[in-house]
Amino acid sequence: MEFSGNVRKLTTQLTDVVQYAMPIGDELIPFNELIGKSISICYAGEINCIVCGRKSKKSFAQGYCYPCFSSLPECDSCIMSPEKCHFKEGTCRDAEWGVAHCMQPHFVYLARSSGIKVGITRGTQIPTRWMDQGAVEALPIIKISQRLYSGQLEVMFKEHISDRTSWQKMLKGEVAEGSLIEKRDELLELCSEQIKTLNSKWASGDCEILTNESSIHIQYPVTEYPTKVKSFNLDKQPVVEGTLMGIKGQYLILDTGVINIRKYSGYHLSFSVN
């Protein structure tokens, strides 16, 4: 079985075990059934922008050419720092895109992928966001009317809890203990006055504290976690081979190392199962 073409991030479907598929060219390859088999990935030295298709010597922000990276709203600095959203100032790179993506309900959540972390996501990205991060459990704690406000809440919570995942620990299957519900209650208590202050600046109904949500548990198709994590870099090592031991987040876990497929969105790859 051989395929070639430009690759995109792994697609996910939440079932008892996350179902993965890899878009490559015009194909969508189911990956769960390949676990335990020997695979090969070869980078052909060509990158095409995932939006305009332009050939590019370098990929920016996981798949964009530099002109798109410099002009598209999804590549603006406020995407990584939502508290800097400037839609209301009238300076969004594309107001129509901003309405569809930023002026929509967002959720502040807690997730367990290595340690317990705080994060935000658009409502339409639940539970995709959590599967992409390799979270084994996630709990929405606040529903908020727009991206800017979710970013402000996240900044507040980051004074008490990390917003980052240790991808190495995540790939080793090392997960911190503790109750997400207890952590939610602790954070809401610690930040109660700050939440009231922020809420006073927003319209009625903009912010909803979620105290009756149940956490979502996620299992990944991994038969064996590595004890040491070696990450492949296709720009330096264009051929990756090994037995597929599992998939978690956007990573393929091989017996020879791990590779983040999302990082190589737009790369022209050849993929084969030996």
Contacts in CASP RR format, 6 or more apart in sequence:
PFRMAT RR
TARGET T0000
AUTHOR 0000-0000-0000
METHOD contacts of the structure
MODEL  1
MEFSGNVRKLTTQLTDVVQYAMPIGDELIPFNELIGKSISICYAGEINCI
VCGRKSKKSFAQGYCYPCFSSLPECDSCIMSPEKCHFKEGTCRDAEWGVA
HCMQPHFVYLARSSGIKVGITRGTQIPTRWMDQGAVEALPIIKISQRLYS
GQLEVMFKEHISDRTSWQKMLKGEVAEGSLIEKRDELLELCSEQIKTLNS
KWASGDCEILTNESSIHIQYPVTEYPTKVKSFNLDKQPVVEGTLMGIKGQ
YLILDTGVINIRKYSGYHLSFSVN
1 272 0 8 1.000
1 273 0 8 1.000
2 270 0 8 1.000
2 271 0 8 1.000
2 272 0 8 1.000
2 273 0 8 1.000
3 24 0 8 1.000
3 25 0 8 1.000
3 27 0 8 1.000
3 29 0 8 1.000
3 270 0 8 1.000
3 271 0 8 1.000
3 272 0 8 1.000
4 24 0 8 1.000
4 25 0 8 1.000
4 44 0 8 1.000
4 268 0 8 1.000
4 269 0 8 1.000
4 270 0 8 1.000
4 271 0 8 1.000
5 24 0 8 1.000
5 25 0 8 1.000
5 268 0 8 1.000
5 269 0 8 1.000
5 270 0 8 1.000
6 24 0 8 1.000
6 25 0 8 1.000
6 48 0 8 1.000
6 50 0 8 1.000
6 266 0 8 1.000
6 267 0 8 1.000
6 268 0 8 1.000
6 269 0 8 1.000
7 22 0 8 1.000
7 23 0 8 1.000
7 24 0 8 1.000
7 25 0 8 1.000
7 261 0 8 1.000
7 264 0 8 1.000
7 265 0 8 1.000
7 266 0 8 1.000
7 267 0 8 1.000
7 268 0 8 1.000
7 269 0 8 1.000
7 271 0 8 1.000
8 22 0 8 1.000
8 23 0 8 1.000
8 24 0 8 1.000
8 50 0 8 1.000
8 265 0 8 1.000
8 266 0 8 1.000
9 23 0 8 1.000
9 62 0 8 1.000
9 132 0 8 1.000
9 250 0 8 1.000
9 261 0 8 1.000
9 262 0 8 1.000
9 265 0 8 1.000
10 20 0 8 1.000
10 21 0 8 1.000
10 22 0 8 1.000
10 31 0 8 1.000
10 247 0 8 1.000
10 249 0 8 1.000
10 250 0 8 1.000
10 261 0 8 1.000
10 262 0 8 1.000
11 20 0 8 1.000
11 21 0 8 1.000
11 22 0 8 1.000
11 23 0 8 1.000
11 28 0 8 1.000
12 18 0 8 1.000
12 19 0 8 1.000
12 20 0 8 1.000
12 128 0 8 1.000
12 131 0 8 1.000
12 132 0 8 1.000
13 19 0 8 1.000
14 127 0 8 1.000
14 131 0 8 1.000
14 216 0 8 1.000
14 218 0 8 1.000
16 219 0 8 1.000
17 32 0 8 1.000
17 219 0 8 1.000
17 220 0 8 1.000
17 221 0 8 1.000
18 131 0 8 1.000
18 218 0 8 1.000
18 219 0 8 1.000
18 220 0 8 1.000
18 221 0 8 1.000
18 247 0 8 1.000
19 30 0 8 1.000
19 32 0 8 1.000
19 221 0 8 1.000
20 30 0 8 1.000
20 31 0 8 1.000
20 32 0 8 1.000
20 221 0 8 1.000
20 247 0 8 1.000
21 28 0 8 1.000
21 29 0 8 1.000
21 30 0 8 1.000
21 31 0 8 1.000
22 28 0 8 1.000
22 29 0 8 1.000
22 31 0 8 1.000
22 261 0 8 1.000
22 271 0 8 1.000
23 29 0 8 1.000
24 269 0 8 1.000
24 271 0 8 1.000
29 271 0 8 1.000
31 244 0 8 1.000
31 247 0 8 1.000
31 252 0 8 1.000
32 221 0 8 1.000
32 247 0 8 1.000
34 244 0 8 1.000
34 273 0 8 1.000
35 221 0 8 1.000
35 223 0 8 1.000
35 244 0 8 1.000
35 245 0 8 1.000
35 246 0 8 1.000
35 247 0 8 1.000
36 223 0 8 1.000
36 243 0 8 1.000
36 244 0 8 1.000
36 245 0 8 1.000
37 243 0 8 1.000
37 244 0 8 1.000
37 273 0 8 1.000
37 274 0 8 1.000
38 241 0 8 1.000
38 242 0 8 1.000
38 243 0 8 1.000
38 244 0 8 1.000
38 273 0 8 1.000
38 274 0 8 1.000
39 241 0 8 1.000
39 242 0 8 1.000
39 243 0 8 1.000
39 244 0 8 1.000
39 252 0 8 1.000
39 254 0 8 1.000
39 271 0 8 1.000
39 272 0 8 1.000
39 273 0 8 1.000
39 274 0 8 1.000
40 239 0 8 1.000
40 240 0 8 1.000
40 241 0 8 1.000
40 242 0 8 1.000
40 270 0 8 1.000
40 271 0 8 1.000
40 272 0 8 1.000
40 273 0 8 1.000
40 274 0 8 1.000
41 234 0 8 1.000
41 239 0 8 1.000
41 240 0 8 1.000
41 241 0 8 1.000
41 259 0 8 1.000
41 269 0 8 1.000
41 270 0 8 1.000
41 271 0 8 1.000
42 238 0 8 1.000
42 239 0 8 1.000
42 240 0 8 1.000
42 269 0 8 1.000
42 270 0 8 1.000
42 271 0 8 1.000
43 234 0 8 1.000
43 235 0 8 1.000
43 238 0 8 1.000
43 239 0 8 1.000
43 264 0 8 1.000
43 267 0 8 1.000
43 268 0 8 1.000
43 269 0 8 1.000
44 238 0 8 1.000
44 268 0 8 1.000
44 269 0 8 1.000
44 270 0 8 1.000
45 238 0 8 1.000
45 267 0 8 1.000
45 268 0 8 1.000
46 55 0 8 1.000
46 267 0 8 1.000
46 268 0 8 1.000
47 55 0 8 1.000
47 56 0 8 1.000
47 57 0 8 1.000
47 58 0 8 1.000
47 59 0 8 1.000
47 63 0 8 1.000
47 266 0 8 1.000
47 267 0 8 1.000
47 268 0 8 1.000
48 54 0 8 1.000
48 55 0 8 1.000
48 56 0 8 1.000
48 266 0 8 1.000
48 268 0 8 1.000
49 56 0 8 1.000
49 63 0 8 1.000
49 64 0 8 1.000
49 65 0 8 1.000
49 68 0 8 1.000
49 266 0 8 1.000
50 63 0 8 1.000
50 64 0 8 1.000
50 265 0 8 1.000
50 266 0 8 1.000
51 64 0 8 1.000
51 65 0 8 1.000
51 68 0 8 1.000
51 72 0 8 1.000
52 65 0 8 1.000
52 67 0 8 1.000
52 68 0 8 1.000
53 65 0 8 1.000
54 65 0 8 1.000
54 67 0 8 1.000
54 68 0 8 1.000
56 65 0 8 1.000
56 66 0 8 1.000
58 66 0 8 1.000
59 65 0 8 1.000
59 264 0 8 1.000
59 265 0 8 1.000
59 266 0 8 1.000
59 267 0 8 1.000
60 66 0 8 1.000
60 68 0 8 1.000
60 69 0 8 1.000
60 75 0 8 1.000
61 69 0 8 1.000
61 75 0 8 1.000
62 262 0 8 1.000
62 263 0 8 1.000
62 265 0 8 1.000
63 265 0 8 1.000
63 266 0 8 1.000
64 72 0 8 1.000
64 75 0 8 1.000
68 75 0 8 1.000
69 75 0 8 1.000
71 93 0 8 1.000
72 93 0 8 1.000
72 94 0 8 1.000
73 92 0 8 1.000
73 93 0 8 1.000
73 94 0 8 1.000
73 97 0 8 1.000
73 98 0 8 1.000
73 101 0 8 1.000
74 97 0 8 1.000
74 101 0 8 1.000
76 92 0 8 1.000
76 93 0 8 1.000
77 84 0 8 1.000
78 84 0 8 1.000
78 85 0 8 1.000
78 86 0 8 1.000
78 147 0 8 1.000
82 120 0 8 1.000
82 147 0 8 1.000
82 148 0 8 1.000
82 150 0 8 1.000
82 151 0 8 1.000
82 154 0 8 1.000
83 148 0 8 1.000
83 151 0 8 1.000
83 152 0 8 1.000
83 154 0 8 1.000
83 155 0 8 1.000
85 102 0 8 1.000
85 146 0 8 1.000
85 147 0 8 1.000
85 148 0 8 1.000
85 151 0 8 1.000
86 92 0 8 1.000
87 95 0 8 1.000
87 98 0 8 1.000
87 102 0 8 1.000
87 103 0 8 1.000
87 146 0 8 1.000
87 147 0 8 1.000
87 148 0 8 1.000
88 148 0 8 1.000
92 98 0 8 1.000
92 102 0 8 1.000
101 122 0 8 1.000
101 147 0 8 1.000
102 146 0 8 1.000
102 147 0 8 1.000
102 148 0 8 1.000
103 146 0 8 1.000
103 147 0 8 1.000
104 122 0 8 1.000
104 123 0 8 1.000
104 124 0 8 1.000
104 146 0 8 1.000
104 147 0 8 1.000
105 122 0 8 1.000
105 123 0 8 1.000
105 143 0 8 1.000
105 144 0 8 1.000
105 145 0 8 1.000
105 146 0 8 1.000
106 120 0 8 1.000
106 121 0 8 1.000
106 122 0 8 1.000
106 123 0 8 1.000
106 143 0 8 1.000
106 144 0 8 1.000
106 145 0 8 1.000
106 146 0 8 1.000
106 147 0 8 1.000
106 149 0 8 1.000
106 150 0 8 1.000
107 120 0 8 1.000
107 121 0 8 1.000
107 122 0 8 1.000
107 123 0 8 1.000
107 126 0 8 1.000
107 140 0 8 1.000
107 141 0 8 1.000
107 142 0 8 1.000
107 143 0 8 1.000
107 144 0 8 1.000
107 150 0 8 1.000
108 118 0 8 1.000
108 119 0 8 1.000
108 120 0 8 1.000
108 140 0 8 1.000
108 141 0 8 1.000
108 142 0 8 1.000
108 144 0 8 1.000
108 150 0 8 1.000
108 153 0 8 1.000
108 154 0 8 1.000
108 157 0 8 1.000
109 118 0 8 1.000
109 119 0 8 1.000
109 120 0 8 1.000
109 121 0 8 1.000
109 130 0 8 1.000
109 138 0 8 1.000
109 139 0 8 1.000
109 140 0 8 1.000
109 141 0 8 1.000
110 116 0 8 1.000
110 117 0 8 1.000
110 118 0 8 1.000
110 119 0 8 1.000
110 138 0 8 1.000
110 139 0 8 1.000
110 141 0 8 1.000
110 161 0 8 1.000
110 180 0 8 1.000
110 183 0 8 1.000
110 184 0 8 1.000
110 187 0 8 1.000
111 117 0 8 1.000
111 119 0 8 1.000
111 130 0 8 1.000
111 133 0 8 1.000
111 135 0 8 1.000
111 137 0 8 1.000
111 138 0 8 1.000
111 139 0 8 1.000
111 180 0 8 1.000
112 135 0 8 1.000
112 136 0 8 1.000
112 137 0 8 1.000
112 138 0 8 1.000
112 175 0 8 1.000
112 176 0 8 1.000
112 178 0 8 1.000
112 180 0 8 1.000
113 133 0 8 1.000
113 134 0 8 1.000
113 135 0 8 1.000
113 136 0 8 1.000
113 165 0 8 1.000
113 170 0 8 1.000
113 175 0 8 1.000
114 165 0 8 1.000
114 166 0 8 1.000
114 167 0 8 1.000
114 169 0 8 1.000
114 170 0 8 1.000
114 174 0 8 1.000
114 175 0 8 1.000
114 176 0 8 1.000
115 162 0 8 1.000
115 165 0 8 1.000
115 166 0 8 1.000
115 169 0 8 1.000
115 175 0 8 1.000
115 176 0 8 1.000
116 161 0 8 1.000
116 176 0 8 1.000
116 178 0 8 1.000
116 180 0 8 1.000
116 183 0 8 1.000
117 161 0 8 1.000
117 162 0 8 1.000
117 163 0 8 1.000
117 164 0 8 1.000
117 165 0 8 1.000
118 154 0 8 1.000
118 157 0 8 1.000
118 158 0 8 1.000
118 161 0 8 1.000
118 162 0 8 1.000
118 163 0 8 1.000
118 187 0 8 1.000
119 154 0 8 1.000
119 163 0 8 1.000
120 147 0 8 1.000
120 150 0 8 1.000
120 151 0 8 1.000
120 153 0 8 1.000
120 154 0 8 1.000
121 129 0 8 1.000
121 130 0 8 1.000
122 147 0 8 1.000
126 140 0 8 1.000
127 138 0 8 1.000
127 216 0 8 1.000
127 218 0 8 1.000
130 138 0 8 1.000
130 216 0 8 1.000
130 218 0 8 1.000
131 218 0 8 1.000
131 249 0 8 1.000
132 249 0 8 1.000
132 250 0 8 1.000
132 262 0 8 1.000
133 165 0 8 1.000
133 170 0 8 1.000
133 249 0 8 1.000
134 165 0 8 1.000
134 170 0 8 1.000
134 218 0 8 1.000
134 220 0 8 1.000
134 248 0 8 1.000
134 249 0 8 1.000
135 165 0 8 1.000
135 218 0 8 1.000
136 175 0 8 1.000
136 217 0 8 1.000
136 218 0 8 1.000
136 219 0 8 1.000
136 220 0 8 1.000
137 180 0 8 1.000
137 215 0 8 1.000
137 216 0 8 1.000
137 217 0 8 1.000
137 218 0 8 1.000
138 180 0 8 1.000
138 215 0 8 1.000
138 216 0 8 1.000
138 218 0 8 1.000
139 180 0 8 1.000
139 181 0 8 1.000
139 184 0 8 1.000
139 213 0 8 1.000
139 214 0 8 1.000
139 215 0 8 1.000
139 216 0 8 1.000
140 210 0 8 1.000
140 213 0 8 1.000
141 184 0 8 1.000
141 187 0 8 1.000
141 188 0 8 1.000
141 209 0 8 1.000
141 210 0 8 1.000
141 213 0 8 1.000
142 150 0 8 1.000
142 153 0 8 1.000
142 207 0 8 1.000
142 208 0 8 1.000
142 209 0 8 1.000
142 210 0 8 1.000
143 207 0 8 1.000
143 208 0 8 1.000
143 210 0 8 1.000
144 150 0 8 1.000
144 153 0 8 1.000
144 206 0 8 1.000
144 207 0 8 1.000
144 208 0 8 1.000
145 202 0 8 1.000
145 203 0 8 1.000
145 205 0 8 1.000
145 206 0 8 1.000
145 207 0 8 1.000
146 206 0 8 1.000
149 198 0 8 1.000
149 202 0 8 1.000
149 206 0 8 1.000
149 207 0 8 1.000
152 198 0 8 1.000
153 195 0 8 1.000
153 198 0 8 1.000
153 207 0 8 1.000
154 163 0 8 1.000
156 191 0 8 1.000
156 194 0 8 1.000
156 195 0 8 1.000
156 198 0 8 1.000
157 163 0 8 1.000
157 187 0 8 1.000
157 191 0 8 1.000
160 187 0 8 1.000
160 190 0 8 1.000
160 191 0 8 1.000
161 183 0 8 1.000
161 187 0 8 1.000
167 229 0 8 1.000
167 251 0 8 1.000
168 229 0 8 1.000
169 175 0 8 1.000
170 248 0 8 1.000
170 249 0 8 1.000
171 225 0 8 1.000
171 226 0 8 1.000
171 229 0 8 1.000
171 248 0 8 1.000
171 251 0 8 1.000
171 253 0 8 1.000
171 258 0 8 1.000
172 225 0 8 1.000
172 226 0 8 1.000
172 227 0 8 1.000
172 229 0 8 1.000
173 222 0 8 1.000
173 225 0 8 1.000
173 248 0 8 1.000
180 215 0 8 1.000
181 215 0 8 1.000
184 211 0 8 1.000
188 195 0 8 1.000
188 209 0 8 1.000
195 207 0 8 1.000
195 209 0 8 1.000
198 207 0 8 1.000
199 206 0 8 1.000
199 207 0 8 1.000
220 246 0 8 1.000
220 247 0 8 1.000
220 248 0 8 1.000
220 249 0 8 1.000
221 246 0 8 1.000
221 247 0 8 1.000
222 245 0 8 1.000
222 246 0 8 1.000
222 247 0 8 1.000
222 248 0 8 1.000
222 253 0 8 1.000
223 245 0 8 1.000
223 246 0 8 1.000
224 245 0 8 1.000
224 246 0 8 1.000
224 253 0 8 1.000
224 255 0 8 1.000
225 245 0 8 1.000
225 253 0 8 1.000
226 245 0 8 1.000
226 253 0 8 1.000
226 257 0 8 1.000
226 258 0 8 1.000
229 257 0 8 1.000
229 258 0 8 1.000
230 256 0 8 1.000
230 257 0 8 1.000
230 258 0 8 1.000
231 257 0 8 1.000
231 258 0 8 1.000
231 259 0 8 1.000
231 260 0 8 1.000
232 240 0 8 1.000
232 257 0 8 1.000
232 258 0 8 1.000
232 259 0 8 1.000
234 240 0 8 1.000
234 259 0 8 1.000
234 264 0 8 1.000
234 267 0 8 1.000
234 269 0 8 1.000
240 254 0 8 1.000
240 256 0 8 1.000
240 259 0 8 1.000
241 254 0 8 1.000
241 256 0 8 1.000
241 274 0 8 1.000
242 254 0 8 1.000
242 255 0 8 1.000
242 256 0 8 1.000
242 257 0 8 1.000
243 254 0 8 1.000
243 255 0 8 1.000
243 256 0 8 1.000
244 252 0 8 1.000
244 253 0 8 1.000
244 254 0 8 1.000
245 253 0 8 1.000
245 254 0 8 1.000
245 255 0 8 1.000
246 252 0 8 1.000
246 253 0 8 1.000
247 253 0 8 1.000
250 260 0 8 1.000
250 261 0 8 1.000
250 262 0 8 1.000
250 263 0 8 1.000
251 258 0 8 1.000
251 259 0 8 1.000
251 260 0 8 1.000
251 261 0 8 1.000
252 258 0 8 1.000
252 259 0 8 1.000
252 261 0 8 1.000
END
